């Protein structure tokens, strides 16, 4: 919470960033596996299936290809 909402507060962007909510920008990645449950030696093999920056899809693969080019 401190890292997401707190950093938005410090940059005076809490109305635009800091939470996954309607009308706020999203930076996120959907990974090919569960980072928290994989053995350490397999983490390097994870890939991004979907990457969003400022609420826009900048990369899509696999089941998310149909979303590419969408902005919301």
MDTraj code that builds the backbone (N, CA, C; nanometers):
import mdtraj as md
import numpy as np

residues = "UNK UNK UNK UNK UNK UNK UNK UNK UNK UNK UNK UNK UNK UNK UNK UNK UNK UNK UNK UNK UNK UNK UNK UNK UNK UNK UNK UNK UNK UNK UNK UNK UNK UNK UNK UNK UNK UNK UNK UNK UNK UNK UNK UNK UNK UNK UNK UNK UNK UNK UNK UNK UNK UNK UNK UNK UNK UNK UNK UNK UNK UNK UNK UNK UNK UNK UNK UNK UNK UNK UNK UNK".split()
xyz = np.array([
    [0.0832, -0.1192, 0.0000],
    [0.0000, 0.0000, 0.0000],
    [0.0874, 0.1253, 0.0000],
    [0.1894, 0.1241, 0.0826],
    [0.2792, 0.2395, 0.0871],
    [0.3468, 0.2611, -0.0480],
    [0.3864, 0.1514, -0.1125],
    [0.4560, 0.1635, -0.2406],
    [0.3629, 0.2150, -0.3505],
    [0.2375, 0.1694, -0.3531],
    [0.1470, 0.2089, -0.4616],
    [0.0749, 0.3396, -0.4301],
    [-0.0044, 0.3396, -0.3261],
    [-0.0806, 0.4605, -0.2931],
    [0.0110, 0.5705, -0.2398],
    [0.1106, 0.5318, -0.1629],
    [0.2021, 0.6302, -0.1060],
    [0.2848, 0.7021, -0.2106],
    [0.3335, 0.6281, -0.3097],
    [0.4142, 0.6938, -0.4134],
    [0.3288, 0.7874, -0.4979],
    [0.2028, 0.7518, -0.5205],
    [0.1124, 0.8423, -0.5939],
    [0.0883, 0.9692, -0.5135],
    [0.0770, 0.9551, -0.3832],
    [0.0551, 1.0715, -0.2964],
    [0.1759, 1.1651, -0.3018],
    [0.2969, 1.1078, -0.2962],
    [0.4186, 1.1895, -0.2989],
    [0.4342, 1.2663, -0.4299],
    [0.3824, 1.2122, -0.5381],
    [0.3946, 1.2807, -0.6673],
    [0.2676, 1.3591, -0.7034],
    [0.1777, 1.3750, -0.6064],
    [0.0525, 1.4505, -0.6252],
    [-0.0338, 1.3924, -0.7374],
    [-0.0303, 1.2596, -0.7529],
    [-0.1060, 1.1929, -0.8588],
    [-0.2078, 1.0933, -0.8032],
    [-0.2491, 1.1104, -0.6784],
    [-0.3378, 1.0121, -0.6175],
    [-0.4749, 1.0027, -0.6840],
    [-0.5138, 1.1041, -0.7616],
    [-0.6411, 1.0947, -0.8338],
    [-0.6250, 1.0192, -0.9658],
    [-0.5003, 0.9939, -1.0079],
    [-0.4735, 0.9254, -1.1344],
    [-0.4074, 0.7897, -1.1177],
    [-0.3354, 0.7693, -1.0084],
    [-0.2555, 0.6478, -0.9887],
    [-0.2657, 0.6001, -0.8447],
    [-0.2193, 0.4780, -0.8216],
    [-0.2077, 0.4283, -0.6857],
    [-0.3090, 0.3229, -0.6472],
    [-0.4092, 0.2992, -0.7316],
    [-0.5088, 0.1968, -0.7023],
    [-0.5637, 0.1418, -0.8336],
    [-0.6085, 0.0171, -0.8301],
    [-0.6775, -0.0384, -0.9458],
    [-0.8232, 0.0023, -0.9325],
    [-0.8586, 0.1100, -0.9998],
    [-0.9932, 0.1652, -0.9896],
    [-1.0312, 0.2327, -1.1211],
    [-1.1604, 0.2454, -1.1424],
    [-1.2113, 0.3128, -1.2616],
    [-1.1536, 0.4532, -1.2673],
    [-1.1098, 0.4956, -1.3822],
    [-1.0534, 0.6269, -1.4142],
    [-0.9091, 0.6443, -1.3679],
    [-0.8463, 0.5404, -1.3142],
    [-0.7051, 0.5513, -1.2763],
    [-0.6207, 0.4718, -1.3751],
    [-0.4993, 0.5206, -1.3991],
    [-0.4064, 0.4515, -1.4883],
    [-0.3614, 0.3208, -1.4247],
    [-0.3256, 0.2247, -1.5086],
    [-0.2780, 0.0965, -1.4576],
    [-0.1460, 0.0603, -1.5235],
    [-0.0491, 0.0235, -1.4441],
    [0.0745, -0.0375, -1.4912],
    [0.0741, -0.1776, -1.4312],
    [0.0672, -0.2771, -1.5156],
    [0.0644, -0.4131, -1.4630],
    [0.1137, -0.5111, -1.5670],
    [0.1493, -0.6287, -1.5191],
    [0.1904, -0.7373, -1.6071],
    [0.1213, -0.8644, -1.5613],
    [0.0666, -0.9381, -1.6570],
    [0.0110, -1.0696, -1.6299],
    [0.1174, -1.1690, -1.6737],
    [0.1660, -1.2470, -1.5789],
    [0.2768, -1.3388, -1.6068],
    [0.2266, -1.4774, -1.6441],
    [0.3138, -1.5549, -1.7058],
    [0.2799, -1.6891, -1.7535],
    [0.2710, -1.7918, -1.6409],
    [0.3111, -1.7564, -1.5223],
    [0.3056, -1.8472, -1.4079],
    [0.2971, -1.7689, -1.2786],
    [0.2799, -1.8406, -1.1701],
    [0.2675, -1.7787, -1.0384],
    [0.4058, -1.7551, -0.9785],
    [0.4493, -1.6319, -0.9827],
    [0.5818, -1.5922, -0.9340],
    [0.6059, -1.6379, -0.7903],
    [0.5051, -1.6326, -0.7079],
    [0.5220, -1.6629, -0.5654],
    [0.5274, -1.8117, -0.5337],
    [0.4838, -1.8969, -0.6259],
    [0.4850, -2.0397, -0.5956],
    [0.5865, -2.1192, -0.6783],
    [0.6502, -2.0545, -0.7745],
    [0.7496, -2.1243, -0.8561],
    [0.8801, -2.1449, -0.7799],
    [0.9495, -2.2558, -0.8055],
    [1.0838, -2.2712, -0.7513],
    [1.1739, -2.1601, -0.8079],
    [1.2681, -2.1164, -0.7295],
    [1.3549, -2.0047, -0.7678],
    [1.4197, -2.0259, -0.9046],
    [1.4615, -2.1467, -0.9346],
    [1.5306, -2.1707, -1.0619],
    [1.4375, -2.1620, -1.1834],
    [1.3069, -2.1516, -1.1643],
    [1.2131, -2.1404, -1.2755],
    [1.1604, -1.9978, -1.2957],
    [1.1906, -1.9090, -1.2036],
    [1.1402, -1.7714, -1.2131],
    [1.1913, -1.7025, -1.3405],
    [1.3127, -1.7271, -1.3775],
    [1.3700, -1.6664, -1.4977],
    [1.2986, -1.7060, -1.6256],
    [1.2215, -1.8125, -1.6232],
    [1.1485, -1.8576, -1.7405],
    [1.0108, -1.7953, -1.7553],
    [0.9687, -1.7154, -1.6571],
    [0.8393, -1.6485, -1.6679],
    [0.8406, -1.5484, -1.7826],
    [0.7278, -1.5360, -1.8503],
    [0.7138, -1.4361, -1.9560],
    [0.5875, -1.3549, -1.9301],
    [0.5809, -1.2395, -1.9902],
    [0.4622, -1.1565, -1.9781],
    [0.3623, -1.1964, -2.0861],
    [0.2374, -1.2162, -2.0455],
    [0.1301, -1.2416, -2.1407],
    [0.0557, -1.1130, -2.1736],
    [0.0600, -1.0185, -2.0804],
    [-0.0059, -0.8899, -2.1002],
    [0.0694, -0.7859, -2.0184],
    [0.1038, -0.6747, -2.0824],
    [0.1692, -0.5647, -2.0125],
    [0.0927, -0.4367, -2.0413],
    [0.0585, -0.3641, -1.9354],
    [-0.0113, -0.2361, -1.9491],
    [0.0722, -0.1266, -1.8850],
    [0.0820, -0.0127, -1.9524],
    [0.1524, 0.1041, -1.9009],
    [0.0596, 0.2235, -1.9177],
    [0.0392, 0.2972, -1.8108],
    [-0.0530, 0.4114, -1.8112],
    [-0.1912, 0.3735, -1.8623],
    [-0.2354, 0.2530, -1.8309],
    [-0.3684, 0.2093, -1.8701],
    [-0.3805, 0.1615, -2.0133],
    [-0.2712, 0.1594, -2.0873],
    [-0.2737, 0.1154, -2.2274],
    [-0.1999, -0.0167, -2.2412],
    [-0.2557, -0.1037, -2.3218],
    [-0.1902, -0.2313, -2.3482],
    [-0.0724, -0.2066, -2.4418],
    [0.0475, -0.2405, -2.3956],
    [0.1669, -0.2219, -2.4782],
    [0.2223, -0.3546, -2.5286],
    [0.1749, -0.4664, -2.4709],
    [0.2158, -0.5983, -2.5173],
    [0.1071, -0.6978, -2.4806],
    [0.0752, -0.7857, -2.5753],
    [-0.0223, -0.8912, -2.5497],
    [0.0217, -1.0177, -2.6213],
    [0.0028, -1.1311, -2.5539],
    [0.0394, -1.2597, -2.6104],
    [-0.0622, -1.3630, -2.5625],
    [-0.0629, -1.4784, -2.6247],
    [-0.1519, -1.5858, -2.5827],
    [-0.2979, -1.5430, -2.5836],
    [-0.3697, -1.5701, -2.4755],
    [-0.5135, -1.5405, -2.4731],
    [-0.5454, -1.3913, -2.4748],
    [-0.4450, -1.3072, -2.4581],
    [-0.4679, -1.1630, -2.4530],
    [-0.4448, -1.0917, -2.5863],
    [-0.4046, -1.1635, -2.6902],
    [-0.3766, -1.1032, -2.8212],
    [-0.4977, -1.0269, -2.8732],
    [-0.6178, -1.0798, -2.8498],
    [-0.7401, -1.0143, -2.8988],
    [-0.7596, -0.8770, -2.8350],
    [-0.6963, -0.8502, -2.7223],
    [-0.7106, -0.7222, -2.6537],
    [-0.6142, -0.6157, -2.7067],
    [-0.5121, -0.6582, -2.7773],
    [-0.4086, -0.5650, -2.8235],
    [-0.4700, -0.4509, -2.9034],
    [-0.4244, -0.3303, -2.8745],
    [-0.4761, -0.2126, -2.9421],
    [-0.5881, -0.1444, -2.8662],
    [-0.6429, -0.2125, -2.7652],
    [-0.7481, -0.1499, -2.6825],
    [-0.6859, -0.0586, -2.5808],
    [-0.7557, 0.0444, -2.5409],
    [-0.7031, 0.1375, -2.4411],
    [-0.7747, 0.1262, -2.3088],
    [-0.8814, 0.0476, -2.3005],
    [-0.9487, 0.0261, -2.1711],
    [-1.0168, -0.1077, -2.1684],
])
top = md.Topology()
chain = top.add_chain()
for i, resn in enumerate(residues, 1):
    res = top.add_residue(resn, chain, resSeq=i)
    for name in ("N", "CA", "C"):
        top.add_atom(name, md.element.get_by_symbol(name[0]), res)
traj = md.Trajectory(xyz[None], top)
